Amino acid sequence: MKTIGITGGSGLVGTHLTNALITKGYHVIIFTRKKENLLKKINVTFAFWDPKNEACDTEALAKIDAMVHLAGAGVSEKRWTNERKKEIAESRISGTHFLIEQLKIHAPNCKTFISASAIGFYGATAKNQKPFIETDSPSTDFLGSTCQLWEQESLCASEFLRTVIFRFGIVLGKQGGAFPEFYNPLKYGIIPILGSGNQIMSWIHADDLAEMIAYALKNTNLEGIYNAVSPKPANQKKIIFTIARVMGGIKIPVFAPSIILKIVLGEMSIEILKSCNVSARKIKESGFIFKYPILEDAIRAILLKY
């Protein structure tokens, strides 16, 4: 039985990935700062790590065959003050640097390093522009610069490990991320339309993302950077109306004008209002098959869990 380490294992993606890996017969070690989680479950072990204070359970590292690095401060959890932006960037850049140094010293059996990144790397898609592909240049805005530096640190692992980086799109799942933000107002009969609602959102079902990471663990020919998005992006209006239609019942559209979002959210509103059309072609051509390439199928699968 192979052992896979996961940082950020208690989040939306980490939870789906852990469940997928257990089902496939892996043992999982979740590296976490929450000491209250350090209990054993069936095929899951918790190990302490705290990159900010350069602490890590090196005995646990010695047991892993691969590491999946998902940890990082939530991008949309708080308003982007200068302090928060620093926390977002450092948790990814410094945290990744610390982890790779620890793997180099304390994980002799580890052969693969898989790291998260984000499609925030690309910035906004201009009108009539082709979808972004992996070789496109990074945006010079905050998220673009952060993702670029984050990936540079991740690629340092390629000196001694097979390294794969996934640029996550908007992950849809019950336990967190964007979906509950869309779903909760709909329970009260409100369809929230953000700005014009025409901004393209490159999404992926959390189960497909978990399966994509598991696919990369198994297929040793995969290396480098891949977009982790559905083949069929949709605008915000289509996503929210699809959820409303699948839920059923009478609901009233309510527009949140761009100017209001900018006042309430500050700089973070840029990410909500911009179009980001990203291509899934590279990962599809590698042989990966999406279970939920169609938005409505993804929405129905998620709503079955509510």
C-alpha positions in Angstrom: 0.0 0.0 0.0 1.5 3.3 -1.1 1.4 6.3 1.3 0.5 9.7 0.1 1.1 12.9 2.1 -1.3 15.8 1.8 -0.9 19.3 3.1 -4.2 21.2 3.3 -6.0 17.9 3.6 -8.9 19.2 5.6 -10.1 21.7 2.9 -12.6 21.1 0.1 -10.0 19.6 -2.3 -8.1 17.8 0.4 -11.3 16.1 1.7 -12.3 14.9 -1.8 -8.8 13.7 -2.6 -8.4 11.8 0.7 -11.7 10.0 0.1 -10.7 9.2 -3.5 -7.2 7.9 -2.5 -8.6 5.7 0.3 -11.1 4.2 -2.1 -8.2 3.4 -4.5 -6.3 1.6 -1.7 -3.8 4.3 -0.7 -2.8 5.2 2.9 -3.0 9.0 3.5 -1.0 11.1 5.9 -2.6 14.6 6.3 0.0 17.2 7.5 -1.8 19.8 9.6 -1.3 22.5 12.1 -4.3 21.5 14.1 -3.0 19.2 16.8 -6.5 18.1 17.8 -6.7 16.3 14.5 -3.6 14.1 15.3 -5.7 10.9 15.6 -5.6 7.8 13.5 -8.5 6.8 11.3 -8.8 3.9 8.9 -6.1 4.4 6.3 -5.6 8.0 7.4 -3.0 9.4 9.7 -2.5 13.0 10.9 1.0 14.5 11.3 1.9 17.9 12.6 3.4 20.6 10.4 3.7 24.3 10.8 5.7 25.9 7.9 5.4 29.4 9.4 7.4 28.2 12.4 9.4 25.7 10.4 8.1 22.6 12.2 7.3 19.3 10.6 6.9 15.7 11.6 10.0 14.2 9.8 9.1 10.7 10.9 5.9 11.0 8.9 7.7 12.4 5.9 10.0 9.4 5.9 6.9 7.2 5.2 5.5 8.8 2.2 5.8 7.7 -1.5 4.4 11.0 -2.8 3.4 14.4 -1.5 0.4 16.5 -2.6 0.7 20.1 -1.6 -2.6 22.0 -1.2 -2.0 24.2 1.8 -2.3 28.0 1.6 -4.3 30.8 3.2 -7.8 31.2 1.7 -7.9 33.7 -1.1 -11.5 34.7 -0.7 -12.0 34.3 3.1 -11.1 37.9 4.1 -10.8 41.4 2.5 -7.4 41.9 0.8 -5.6 44.3 3.2 -1.9 44.5 2.7 -1.4 42.2 5.7 -3.8 39.7 4.2 -2.2 39.7 0.8 1.2 39.1 2.5 -0.3 36.2 4.4 -1.8 34.7 1.2 1.5 35.0 -0.7 3.8 33.9 2.1 1.7 30.9 3.0 2.2 29.6 -0.6 5.7 30.7 -1.5 7.5 30.3 1.9 5.4 27.3 2.8 6.3 25.5 -0.5 10.0 26.4 -0.1 10.0 24.9 3.5 8.2 21.8 2.4 10.5 21.0 -0.5 13.5 21.5 1.7 12.1 19.0 4.2 11.3 16.5 1.5 14.8 16.7 0.2 16.2 15.8 3.6 13.6 13.6 5.3 11.6 11.8 2.5 13.9 9.4 0.8 11.1 7.2 -0.5 9.1 10.1 -2.0 9.2 10.0 -5.8 6.4 12.5 -6.8 5.5 16.1 -5.8 2.1 17.5 -6.9 1.4 21.1 -6.1 -1.6 23.3 -6.4 -1.6 26.6 -8.2 -4.5 28.6 -9.6 -5.8 30.0 -12.8 -5.4 33.4 -11.2 -1.9 33.0 -12.8 -3.4 34.3 -16.1 -5.4 37.4 -15.2 -8.4 38.4 -17.3 -9.4 37.0 -20.7 -10.0 39.8 -23.2 -13.0 39.8 -25.6 -12.5 37.3 -28.5 -9.3 36.1 -26.9 -8.6 32.3 -27.1 -8.7 30.4 -23.8 -5.5 30.5 -21.8 -3.1 27.6 -22.1 -0.2 26.5 -19.9 2.5 28.3 -21.8 0.8 31.8 -21.6 2.5 34.5 -19.6 1.4 35.3 -16.0 -0.6 38.4 -15.1 1.3 41.2 -13.4 -1.5 41.6 -10.8 -1.4 40.3 -7.2 -2.7 36.8 -7.9 -0.7 36.5 -11.1 2.6 37.4 -9.4 1.8 35.2 -6.4 1.1 32.2 -8.6 4.2 32.8 -10.6 6.4 32.8 -7.5 4.5 29.9 -6.0 5.1 27.8 -9.1 8.8 28.7 -9.2 9.1 27.3 -5.7 7.2 24.2 -6.6 9.3 23.6 -9.7 12.4 23.4 -7.4 11.2 20.0 -6.5 11.8 18.8 -10.1 15.5 18.7 -9.3 14.9 15.5 -7.4 11.2 14.5 -7.8 8.7 14.1 -10.6 6.8 17.3 -10.3 3.3 18.2 -11.4 1.6 21.5 -10.9 -2.2 21.9 -11.4 -3.7 25.4 -11.9 -7.0 25.0 -10.2 -10.1 26.6 -11.6 -13.1 27.5 -9.5 -13.7 24.3 -7.5 -17.4 23.3 -7.1 -18.3 21.1 -4.2 -20.6 21.0 -1.2 -18.1 21.5 1.6 -16.7 24.9 0.6 -15.4 27.2 -2.0 -17.7 29.0 -4.4 -20.7 26.7 -4.5 -22.1 27.4 -1.1 -21.8 31.1 -1.8 -24.0 30.6 -4.9 -26.3 28.1 -3.2 -27.2 29.8 0.1 -29.0 32.9 -1.4 -31.0 30.5 -3.7 -32.5 28.8 -0.6 -34.2 32.1 0.1 -35.4 32.6 -3.4 -32.7 35.0 -4.5 -30.5 34.5 -7.7 -27.4 36.6 -7.1 -25.9 38.0 -10.3 -22.5 39.5 -9.8 -21.8 42.6 -11.9 -23.0 41.9 -15.5 -23.0 38.1 -14.8 -21.3 37.7 -18.2 -17.8 37.0 -16.8 -16.5 33.6 -17.8 -15.7 31.2 -14.9 -13.5 28.2 -15.5 -14.8 25.7 -13.0 -14.2 22.1 -12.1 -16.2 19.6 -9.9 -14.2 18.8 -6.8 -14.5 15.0 -7.6 -12.9 15.6 -11.0 -10.1 17.6 -9.4 -9.5 14.8 -6.9 -9.5 12.2 -9.7 -7.1 14.3 -11.7 -4.6 14.5 -8.9 -5.0 10.7 -8.3 -4.4 10.3 -12.1 -1.2 12.2 -11.8 0.0 10.1 -8.9 -0.5 6.9 -10.9 0.7 8.1 -14.3 4.4 8.7 -14.0 4.6 10.1 -17.6 2.8 13.3 -16.3 5.2 16.1 -15.5 5.0 19.9 -15.6 2.0 22.3 -15.5 -1.6 21.5 -16.3 -4.8 23.5 -16.1 -7.3 21.8 -13.8 -10.6 23.1 -15.3 -13.7 21.6 -16.9 -13.6 21.5 -20.7 -16.8 23.7 -20.8 -16.4 27.0 -18.9 -19.6 29.0 -18.3 -20.4 32.6 -17.3 -21.5 33.4 -13.8 -25.1 34.0 -14.9 -25.3 30.6 -16.5 -23.8 28.9 -13.4 -26.2 30.5 -11.0 -29.3 30.0 -13.2 -28.3 26.4 -13.7 -28.2 25.9 -9.9 -31.6 27.6 -9.6 -33.2 25.5 -12.3 -31.9 22.2 -10.8 -33.1 23.3 -7.4 -36.5 24.2 -8.7 -39.0 26.7 -7.2 -39.6 30.4 -7.8 -36.5 32.6 -7.5 -35.9 36.3 -8.3 -32.7 37.6 -9.9 -31.0 40.2 -7.8 -28.1 42.2 -9.4 -25.1 43.2 -7.4 -23.6 46.0 -9.4 -19.9 46.1 -10.0 -19.5 49.4 -8.1 -21.1 47.9 -5.0 -18.9 44.8 -5.1 -15.8 47.1 -5.5 -16.8 49.1 -2.4 -17.7 46.0 -0.3 -14.8 43.7 -1.4 -12.1 46.1 -2.4 -9.4 44.7 -4.6 -10.7 41.2 -4.3 -13.7 42.2 -6.4 -11.4 42.1 -9.5 -11.3 38.3 -9.2 -15.1 38.0 -9.0 -15.8 40.4 -11.9 -13.1 39.3 -14.4 -13.5 36.7 -17.2 -10.9 33.9 -17.1 -11.4 31.4 -19.9 -8.9 28.6 -19.5 -8.3 25.5 -21.7 -8.4 21.9 -20.4 -7.0 20.6 -23.7 -3.5 19.5 -22.3 -4.8 17.3 -19.5 -7.5 15.8 -21.8 -4.8 15.0 -24.4 -2.9 13.2 -21.6 -5.7 10.7 -21.4 -7.7 12.0 -18.4 -11.4 11.6 -18.6 -13.8 14.0 -16.8 -16.7 12.6 -15.0 -18.5 16.0 -14.9 -17.5 17.9 -18.1 -21.1 19.3 -18.3 -22.1 22.0 -15.8 -25.7 20.7 -15.2 -24.4 17.2 -14.4 -21.9 18.7 -12.0 -24.6 20.8 -10.3 -27.0 17.8 -10.0 -24.3 15.7 -8.4 -23.5 18.3 -5.8 -27.1 19.0 -5.0 -27.7 15.3 -4.3 -25.5 15.8 -1.3 -27.5 18.6 0.2 
